[in-house]
Amino acid sequence: MDDIHIQRGYMPGAIGRVAELHAACYTENWSFGVYFEARIATELSAFLSRYDETRDGFWTAIVHGRIEGSLAIDGQHAWEQGAHLRWFIASEKLRGKGVGDALIGHAVQFCRDIGFPSIYLWTFEGPLAADHLFRKHGFVLTEERIGTRWGVKLNEQRYELLL
């Protein structure tokens, strides 16, 4: 991981690159399409437009100046609903190199430092490496339901970590 750097906060091109990483991965592996990519770009844009570093976190994994991974903590409603972990992704070249583990570690520590009561995320049954990392960090599967949140019918899963 010598040439991989984790950076906190916005950097130019982040919205497009994070949307691109998600679209490429999820279209190739789960046949997601334009609806998913547009949703990622739209929601990430809205999040970064209202980003408040005292309650929100946005981390990118940078390799030679290029974003190759990301994770965000949306703390806007953290005191009532828990902090929302979102936009977790690592490019193919970073998978298996500890970057996902590092990104989740930064996010969990950030939430602990602030004193948030919990962290939650929505995913779906399928991404086994991500599932393993969430469980490794103490997240517990709390809900499952069939839904179309990502534009295709899937078994959606909610994970939660009590802090």
C-alpha positions as CSV (number, residue, x, y, z in Angstrom):
1,M,0.0,0.0,0.0
2,D,3.0,2.3,-0.3
3,D,1.6,4.2,-3.3
4,I,-2.0,4.3,-2.0
5,H,-3.1,7.3,0.1
6,I,-6.3,7.7,2.0
7,Q,-7.5,11.4,1.8
8,R,-10.4,13.0,3.7
9,G,-12.6,15.6,2.0
10,Y,-13.6,16.6,-1.5
11,M,-11.1,16.7,-4.3
12,P,-11.9,17.8,-7.9
13,G,-13.4,15.1,-10.1
14,A,-14.5,13.0,-7.1
15,I,-18.2,13.0,-8.0
16,G,-17.7,11.7,-11.5
17,R,-14.9,9.2,-10.6
18,V,-16.9,7.7,-7.7
19,A,-20.0,7.4,-9.9
20,E,-17.8,5.8,-12.6
21,L,-16.3,3.3,-10.2
22,H,-19.8,2.3,-9.0
23,A,-21.3,2.1,-12.5
24,A,-18.4,0.0,-13.8
25,C,-18.4,-2.5,-11.0
26,Y,-22.1,-2.9,-10.5
27,T,-23.0,-3.0,-14.2
28,E,-20.4,-5.7,-14.9
29,N,-21.2,-7.8,-11.9
30,W,-25.0,-7.3,-11.3
31,S,-26.3,-5.7,-14.5
32,F,-27.1,-2.3,-13.0
33,G,-27.6,0.4,-15.6
34,V,-28.0,4.1,-16.1
35,Y,-30.6,4.5,-13.3
36,F,-28.0,3.4,-10.8
37,E,-25.1,5.5,-12.1
38,A,-27.4,8.6,-12.3
39,R,-28.6,8.0,-8.7
40,I,-25.0,7.7,-7.4
41,A,-24.0,10.9,-9.1
42,T,-27.1,12.8,-8.1
43,E,-27.0,11.7,-4.4
44,L,-23.3,12.1,-4.1
45,S,-23.5,15.6,-5.6
46,A,-26.2,16.6,-3.1
47,F,-24.2,15.2,-0.2
48,L,-21.0,17.0,-1.2
49,S,-22.9,20.2,-1.8
50,R,-24.0,20.2,1.9
51,Y,-20.9,18.6,3.3
52,D,-20.1,19.6,6.9
53,E,-16.8,18.4,8.1
54,T,-17.9,18.5,11.7
55,R,-20.5,15.7,11.1
56,D,-19.8,14.2,7.6
57,G,-16.8,12.3,6.3
58,F,-15.7,11.6,2.7
59,W,-12.6,9.5,2.2
60,T,-11.0,8.6,-1.1
61,A,-8.2,6.1,-1.9
62,I,-5.8,7.8,-4.2
63,V,-3.2,6.0,-6.4
64,H,-0.8,8.3,-8.4
65,G,-3.3,11.2,-8.1
66,R,-6.4,9.1,-9.3
67,I,-9.3,8.1,-7.1
68,E,-9.5,4.4,-6.9
69,G,-11.8,4.0,-3.9
70,S,-14.2,5.9,-1.7
71,L,-16.5,5.8,1.4
72,A,-18.7,8.5,3.0
73,I,-20.4,9.0,6.3
74,D,-23.5,11.1,6.1
75,G,-24.0,12.5,9.6
76,Q,-26.9,14.8,8.8
77,H,-29.4,12.6,10.7
78,A,-26.9,10.6,12.8
79,W,-28.3,11.5,16.2
80,E,-31.8,10.3,15.3
81,Q,-31.2,7.5,12.8
82,G,-27.5,6.7,13.0
83,A,-24.7,7.8,10.7
84,H,-25.2,6.6,7.1
85,L,-22.3,4.8,5.5
86,R,-22.4,5.3,1.7
87,W,-20.5,5.1,-1.6
88,F,-18.1,2.4,-0.5
89,I,-16.1,1.1,-3.4
90,A,-12.6,0.1,-4.4
91,S,-11.4,-0.3,-8.0
92,E,-10.5,-3.7,-9.3
93,K,-6.8,-2.9,-8.9
94,L,-7.2,-2.2,-5.2
95,R,-9.3,-5.1,-4.2
96,G,-7.6,-7.4,-1.7
97,K,-5.0,-4.9,-0.7
98,G,-6.6,-3.7,2.5
99,V,-8.0,-0.5,1.1
100,G,-11.6,-1.3,1.9
101,D,-10.6,-2.3,5.5
102,A,-8.8,1.0,5.9
103,L,-11.7,3.1,4.5
104,I,-14.1,1.4,6.9
105,G,-11.7,1.8,9.8
106,H,-11.4,5.6,9.1
107,A,-15.2,5.9,9.0
108,V,-15.9,3.9,12.2
109,Q,-13.2,5.8,14.1
110,F,-14.6,9.2,12.8
111,C,-18.1,8.2,14.1
112,R,-16.7,7.0,17.4
113,D,-14.7,10.3,17.9
114,I,-17.9,12.4,17.3
115,G,-19.9,10.2,19.6
116,F,-22.5,9.0,17.1
117,P,-24.7,6.2,18.6
118,S,-24.6,4.0,15.5
119,I,-23.7,3.6,11.8
120,Y,-26.0,1.9,9.2
121,L,-25.8,1.1,5.6
122,W,-27.9,-0.5,2.9
123,T,-26.5,-3.0,0.4
124,F,-27.7,-6.1,-1.2
125,E,-27.0,-9.8,-1.1
126,G,-24.1,-10.4,-3.4
127,P,-21.0,-8.4,-2.7
128,L,-19.3,-11.0,-0.5
129,A,-16.0,-9.1,0.1
130,A,-17.9,-6.0,1.3
131,D,-20.1,-8.2,3.5
132,H,-17.0,-9.8,5.0
133,L,-15.5,-6.4,5.8
134,F,-18.7,-5.0,7.4
135,R,-18.9,-8.0,9.6
136,K,-15.2,-7.8,10.5
137,H,-15.8,-4.3,11.8
138,G,-18.8,-5.4,13.9
139,F,-21.7,-4.6,11.6
140,V,-24.7,-6.8,12.1
141,L,-27.3,-7.7,9.5
142,T,-30.6,-6.2,10.9
143,E,-33.0,-6.3,8.0
144,E,-33.6,-7.9,4.6
145,R,-36.3,-7.3,2.0
146,I,-36.8,-7.6,-1.7
147,G,-36.7,-4.2,-3.3
148,T,-35.7,-2.1,-6.3
149,R,-33.7,0.6,-4.6
150,W,-30.9,0.3,-7.2
151,G,-33.1,-0.1,-10.3
152,V,-33.2,-3.9,-10.3
153,K,-35.0,-6.4,-8.1
154,L,-32.7,-7.6,-5.3
155,N,-32.5,-8.9,-1.7
156,E,-31.7,-5.6,0.0
157,Q,-29.8,-5.7,3.3
158,R,-29.4,-3.3,6.1
159,Y,-26.4,-3.5,8.4
160,E,-25.9,-1.6,11.6
161,L,-23.0,-1.1,14.0
162,L,-23.9,0.2,17.5
163,L,-21.1,2.4,18.8
